[in-house]
Amino acid sequence: MILSAPTLTRGPDRVRYTVRVRETKADVPEELWFEVPTEAAEYLSEQADAAVLGLLVPAMEAGEPLHAEGRVSRRLLTALNEAYQPMLLPIMPHLKVIRVTAATLTDEPAEGAREVATGYSGGVDSFTTLLRPRTEPERPVSLLIHNNVGAHGSGDRDDAVFRERLKRARHAAGRLGLPLVSVDSNLDRFYGRQSGFIATHSVRNVAAVLALQRKVAVYEYSSGHPRARQVVRAPGDIARIDEASLPLLATESFRTVPTGAEYTRLEKLLLVSGHPVTYGLLDVCIQPRQTHGRINCSACVKCLRAQFLFECAGRLEHYREVFDLRRWRGLRSFQIASLLRGQLDQPDEILRYARENGLHIPFASRLLALPGIYQAAKAFHRLSLRLPSAP
């Protein structure tokens, strides 16, 4: 797979970073592009780092060497060849280790890179990065980034999800007093089913931010798992290797820093719910087309977990704008049954916290937790999530 040197093309209100892709057996588009609003044009780098990282997994899927005709960071190229690829194999065993080369290697840092950026999704991990207490040497976040690299789905319908979430991100940026840069891209179209978003999200997101490295020096990447649960062998979930893998995705002036792994999921939810800025903004939902005006569907596994813990903490009413609390009450007994069955992430910690905060387990939950009944209830709930819900 050969990548041309990047070109920057200015349109009426957008600037696009483009590389042409040729000499590949993979069924992929002929061009990869990242696009930012005109006012963010100064962020775009002319180096090929973003394209090389973004297309590393597609090249590994095809088992083809990857060559960039543009300039590539020596530090990044060395890490991709020597350390990073072997880390991906336990996550995606179908990949093959390949050779990554470039026409020109550079050791020169971007002199204007000063920003400390983090991705904004409105989720618990994202807010933890923004709101966690910082140690004295840590510089505060100075820039929010909202990427379109697969988290919102693919195709026209899911592009509408990105646009809607971007509106909310801009509103959040105003509330937080931080600038925001949106990065649109067709990167998702290069990834196959075996390399879906959960398995590759950090590669995709860091690639998009590398396109901005003329101004971005640090990218704080919100960790999805506590440090104690991060392991090397975790098929399908790249977040399990954040602590070891993300620092490798660096250039001479840019580094990726995993953040939030010092907290458990319960600790994160309690941290963010202590900050009023999250009350009208929190977005934990994995069913974004089922929300009907609210940010969250209130019925998926992440919505149920958040509502349950906020209720235990006495903070659920603060989130009535973003959750349908009536729908939650109808599913509360099922959620507690799931907890009793050990079906939630870290169930012992959550159950202990709930009991310490006066949880009374209703008879309906004990009944639903019986093995045969629970399996039927779980199957019905899954089916209900796939069906269009009434507004």
Legacy VTK file of the C-alpha trace (Angstrom):
# vtk DataFile Version 3.0
C-alpha trace
ASCII
DATASET POLYDATA
POINTS 391 float
0.000 0.000 0.000
1.511 3.322 -1.070
0.393 6.701 0.254
1.094 9.934 -1.590
2.453 12.953 0.219
-0.435 14.843 1.872
-1.999 17.834 0.152
-3.973 20.588 1.888
-6.936 21.919 -0.088
-8.950 24.938 1.015
-12.691 25.073 0.294
-15.294 27.764 1.061
-15.518 26.857 4.753
-13.333 23.725 5.175
-9.708 22.713 4.726
-8.947 19.131 3.738
-5.833 17.008 4.329
-5.729 14.320 1.621
-3.496 11.395 0.687
-4.000 9.186 -2.365
-3.890 5.420 -1.791
-2.612 3.096 -4.518
-1.010 -0.294 -5.191
-3.138 -2.198 -2.717
-5.210 -5.370 -2.888
-7.529 -4.038 -0.211
-10.998 -2.869 -1.211
-10.598 0.677 0.129
-11.240 4.219 -1.157
-8.648 5.844 -3.409
-8.192 8.747 -1.017
-8.019 9.225 2.731
-9.002 12.640 4.025
-9.302 14.608 7.250
-11.193 17.894 7.199
-11.417 20.830 9.614
-13.248 24.172 9.544
-11.363 27.019 7.845
-10.725 28.744 11.168
-8.713 25.675 12.280
-6.554 25.550 9.126
-3.431 26.524 11.088
-3.642 23.240 13.005
-3.208 21.006 9.951
0.180 19.377 9.509
1.750 18.606 6.126
3.477 15.490 7.481
2.172 12.030 6.592
2.027 10.791 10.209
-1.767 10.947 10.408
-2.221 8.899 7.237
0.414 6.316 8.184
-1.149 5.647 11.573
-4.697 5.786 10.220
-3.988 3.206 7.509
-1.688 0.947 9.526
-4.479 -1.492 10.462
-5.967 -1.666 6.930
-2.476 -2.444 5.584
-1.980 -5.093 8.288
-5.362 -6.599 7.357
-4.224 -6.836 3.730
-0.784 -8.120 4.780
0.868 -5.423 2.648
3.873 -3.210 3.413
2.919 0.421 3.947
5.009 3.140 2.281
4.503 6.882 2.631
5.856 9.217 -0.025
5.627 12.161 2.369
7.567 13.111 5.505
7.064 10.885 8.559
8.300 11.246 12.121
11.263 8.973 12.790
10.025 8.360 16.346
6.546 7.311 15.204
7.804 5.095 12.372
10.225 3.293 14.691
7.492 2.654 17.263
5.063 1.317 14.654
7.654 -1.125 13.285
9.251 -2.275 16.513
6.681 -2.167 19.309
3.162 -1.095 18.365
2.200 -3.720 15.782
2.926 -6.712 18.062
0.616 -5.160 20.674
-2.265 -5.142 18.185
-2.081 -8.854 17.378
-3.789 -10.111 20.581
-6.563 -7.561 19.994
-7.020 -8.465 16.309
-5.436 -11.875 15.612
-6.323 -11.655 11.912
-3.724 -8.905 11.381
-0.235 -9.531 10.001
2.913 -7.653 10.995
4.105 -5.514 8.055
6.966 -3.154 7.247
6.249 0.582 7.370
8.582 2.882 5.420
8.700 6.501 4.302
10.454 8.475 1.579
11.637 11.018 4.155
12.108 10.647 7.893
12.195 13.764 10.041
13.391 14.527 13.569
12.169 18.114 13.490
9.492 19.100 16.031
6.603 21.380 15.150
7.699 24.656 16.713
4.170 25.964 17.193
2.802 22.898 18.999
1.552 24.090 22.404
-2.029 22.892 22.863
-3.071 20.218 25.360
-6.070 18.579 23.713
-8.582 15.925 24.633
-11.421 14.356 22.713
-14.913 15.479 23.718
-17.720 12.923 23.511
-19.817 14.010 26.490
-19.283 10.569 28.037
-18.095 9.595 31.501
-14.510 8.899 30.390
-14.351 12.207 28.531
-15.638 14.234 31.474
-13.304 12.389 33.849
-10.333 13.623 31.819
-11.668 17.177 31.933
-12.767 17.272 35.583
-10.275 15.067 37.438
-7.953 16.730 39.962
-4.586 17.497 38.343
-1.111 17.237 39.805
1.081 20.320 39.903
3.203 19.586 36.768
0.188 18.810 34.557
-0.850 21.518 32.133
-4.625 22.039 31.881
-6.564 21.011 28.792
-6.661 23.946 26.385
-8.504 22.436 23.395
-11.412 20.055 22.784
-11.508 17.855 19.678
-14.568 16.114 18.251
-13.718 13.442 15.663
-15.793 11.622 13.086
-13.810 8.399 12.649
-16.425 5.720 13.338
-17.862 6.338 16.802
-21.083 7.680 15.271
-21.486 4.785 12.824
-21.083 4.980 9.064
-23.196 6.134 6.142
-25.549 9.092 5.718
-27.817 8.223 8.659
-24.925 8.056 11.056
-23.380 11.221 9.620
-26.490 12.933 10.964
-25.622 11.521 14.412
-22.170 13.125 14.109
-23.704 16.484 13.165
-26.106 16.365 16.105
-23.355 15.390 18.543
-21.137 18.133 17.142
-23.823 20.705 17.965
-23.865 19.424 21.533
-20.056 19.447 21.649
-20.009 23.106 20.625
-22.534 23.915 23.337
-20.407 22.003 25.867
-17.254 23.821 24.760
-18.998 27.108 25.495
-20.037 25.872 28.938
-16.507 24.671 29.656
-14.876 27.821 28.282
-12.662 25.928 25.824
-12.201 26.133 22.033
-13.288 23.136 19.975
-11.990 21.767 16.670
-14.055 19.232 14.750
-12.311 16.700 12.497
-14.447 15.030 9.841
-12.964 12.080 7.921
-13.632 9.074 5.700
-11.214 6.942 7.763
-13.975 4.572 8.906
-14.448 3.396 5.295
-10.966 1.825 5.329
-11.751 -0.534 8.213
-13.358 -3.964 7.845
-15.776 -5.728 10.171
-13.012 -7.563 12.008
-11.401 -4.229 12.828
-14.462 -2.436 14.130
-14.492 0.726 16.181
-14.163 -0.893 19.634
-11.085 -2.795 18.455
-9.437 0.225 16.827
-10.806 3.442 18.342
-7.496 4.704 19.737
-5.676 4.176 16.407
-8.388 6.090 14.579
-8.709 8.956 17.048
-4.983 9.506 17.489
-4.556 9.463 13.692
-7.142 12.244 13.360
-5.420 14.332 16.031
-2.003 13.762 14.440
-3.375 15.672 11.461
-3.491 18.675 13.851
0.021 18.362 15.243
1.211 21.747 14.015
-0.544 23.147 17.097
-1.307 20.129 19.327
1.529 18.932 21.569
-0.335 16.629 23.974
-3.409 14.505 23.343
-4.966 13.255 26.581
-6.778 10.060 25.637
-9.558 9.031 28.009
-8.972 5.458 29.170
-11.956 3.125 29.087
-10.726 0.677 31.741
-9.099 1.061 35.158
-5.401 0.329 35.239
-5.826 -2.907 37.209
-8.016 -4.379 34.437
-5.790 -3.513 31.505
-4.188 -6.634 30.072
-2.244 -7.474 26.939
-4.525 -10.294 25.783
-7.985 -8.803 25.273
-9.432 -9.680 21.837
-11.638 -6.990 20.341
-11.039 -4.225 22.918
-8.044 -1.965 22.308
-8.769 0.054 25.466
-7.303 -2.843 27.459
-3.803 -1.877 26.325
-4.083 1.929 26.622
-1.426 2.319 29.296
1.200 0.409 27.314
0.284 1.308 23.735
-0.798 4.952 23.674
2.563 6.474 24.704
4.082 4.823 21.607
1.900 6.998 19.368
4.175 10.009 19.538
6.301 12.208 17.301
9.130 14.621 18.102
6.626 17.282 19.220
3.430 15.313 19.896
2.607 12.727 22.534
-0.455 10.723 23.490
-1.165 10.415 27.219
-3.704 7.906 28.603
-5.767 9.486 31.377
-8.355 8.298 33.878
-7.101 4.740 34.350
-6.568 5.459 38.042
-10.370 5.404 38.515
-12.885 2.552 38.487
-16.152 2.974 36.585
-17.994 3.698 39.827
-15.420 6.298 40.841
-15.703 7.994 37.443
-19.501 8.198 37.633
-19.328 9.669 41.130
-16.637 12.148 40.053
-18.522 13.523 37.052
-21.901 13.624 38.805
-20.386 15.967 41.384
-19.994 18.653 38.695
-23.132 20.565 37.595
-21.601 21.221 34.148
-22.386 17.582 33.274
-26.090 17.690 34.182
-27.428 18.768 30.800
-24.536 17.388 28.724
-23.774 13.800 29.776
-23.911 11.383 26.826
-23.362 7.725 27.731
-25.738 6.159 25.198
-24.930 3.407 22.708
-28.335 3.735 20.978
-28.107 7.317 19.614
-30.988 6.874 17.156
-33.420 5.838 19.925
-33.271 8.976 22.051
-36.221 11.010 20.674
-35.009 14.434 21.704
-33.006 13.476 24.772
-29.286 12.801 24.636
-29.621 9.238 25.996
-32.037 6.410 25.203
-32.231 5.541 28.927
-32.496 1.802 28.189
-29.140 0.549 26.848
-26.603 -1.069 29.157
-24.590 2.136 29.663
-27.668 4.268 30.291
-29.050 1.793 32.838
-25.733 1.577 34.693
-25.374 5.348 34.931
-28.959 5.913 36.072
-28.696 3.197 38.722
-25.511 4.624 40.235
-26.780 8.210 40.064
-29.919 7.063 41.904
-27.805 5.379 44.591
-25.802 8.607 44.951
-28.973 10.713 45.190
-28.086 12.596 41.992
-30.384 11.094 39.359
-32.827 14.025 39.333
-29.987 16.288 38.181
-29.942 14.332 34.891
-33.650 14.435 34.059
-32.898 16.559 30.952
-30.692 13.857 29.427
-32.466 10.663 30.629
-36.099 9.568 30.378
-36.613 8.797 34.049
-40.012 7.264 33.414
-38.411 4.715 31.091
-35.717 4.102 33.716
-38.296 3.318 36.403
-39.823 0.680 34.147
-36.422 -0.996 33.729
-35.053 -0.521 37.253
-36.002 -4.015 38.471
-34.318 -5.593 35.429
-31.150 -3.561 36.048
-30.968 -4.698 39.668
-31.537 -8.294 38.518
-28.591 -7.886 36.122
-26.494 -6.697 39.044
-27.522 -9.719 41.133
-26.602 -11.984 38.223
-23.125 -10.398 38.005
-23.824 -9.111 34.505
-22.526 -5.582 35.082
-18.943 -4.365 34.956
-17.390 -4.778 38.435
-20.674 -5.987 40.037
-19.232 -6.545 43.537
-18.054 -2.946 43.877
-21.339 -1.577 42.520
-23.512 -3.818 44.713
-21.489 -2.943 47.818
-21.839 0.775 47.085
-25.571 0.411 46.416
-26.170 -1.443 49.689
-24.113 1.108 51.617
-26.456 3.743 50.197
-29.647 2.007 51.252
-30.516 -0.130 48.231
-33.610 -2.238 48.834
-33.756 -5.128 46.378
-37.369 -5.459 45.214
-39.073 -8.836 44.929
-39.435 -8.294 41.160
-35.645 -8.104 40.808
-35.124 -11.298 42.807
-37.688 -13.022 40.579
-36.126 -11.692 37.376
-32.703 -12.850 38.583
-33.760 -16.517 38.547
-31.747 -18.215 35.748
-34.504 -19.150 33.301
-36.526 -15.997 33.862
-33.470 -13.767 33.595
-32.406 -15.189 30.233
-35.898 -14.591 28.841
-36.009 -11.049 30.261
-32.556 -10.298 28.864
-33.527 -11.576 25.408
-36.711 -9.475 25.469
-34.770 -6.393 26.532
-32.237 -6.864 23.717
-35.068 -7.218 21.213
-36.730 -4.047 22.503
-33.507 -2.093 21.930
-33.509 -3.100 18.261
-37.082 -2.012 17.668
-38.006 1.637 17.059
-39.316 3.078 20.310
-42.263 5.413 20.497
-41.491 9.104 20.840
LINES 1 392
391 0 1 2 3 4 5 6 7 8 9 10 11 12 13 14 15 16 17 18 19 20 21 22 23 24 25 26 27 28 29 30 31 32 33 34 35 36 37 38 39 40 41 42 43 44 45 46 47 48 49 50 51 52 53 54 55 56 57 58 59 60 61 62 63 64 65 66 67 68 69 70 71 72 73 74 75 76 77 78 79 80 81 82 83 84 85 86 87 88 89 90 91 92 93 94 95 96 97 98 99 100 101 102 103 104 105 106 107 108 109 110 111 112 113 114 115 116 117 118 119 120 121 122 123 124 125 126 127 128 129 130 131 132 133 134 135 136 137 138 139 140 141 142 143 144 145 146 147 148 149 150 151 152 153 154 155 156 157 158 159 160 161 162 163 164 165 166 167 168 169 170 171 172 173 174 175 176 177 178 179 180 181 182 183 184 185 186 187 188 189 190 191 192 193 194 195 196 197 198 199 200 201 202 203 204 205 206 207 208 209 210 211 212 213 214 215 216 217 218 219 220 221 222 223 224 225 226 227 228 229 230 231 232 233 234 235 236 237 238 239 240 241 242 243 244 245 246 247 248 249 250 251 252 253 254 255 256 257 258 259 260 261 262 263 264 265 266 267 268 269 270 271 272 273 274 275 276 277 278 279 280 281 282 283 284 285 286 287 288 289 290 291 292 293 294 295 296 297 298 299 300 301 302 303 304 305 306 307 308 309 310 311 312 313 314 315 316 317 318 319 320 321 322 323 324 325 326 327 328 329 330 331 332 333 334 335 336 337 338 339 340 341 342 343 344 345 346 347 348 349 350 351 352 353 354 355 356 357 358 359 360 361 362 363 364 365 366 367 368 369 370 371 372 373 374 375 376 377 378 379 380 381 382 383 384 385 386 387 388 389 390
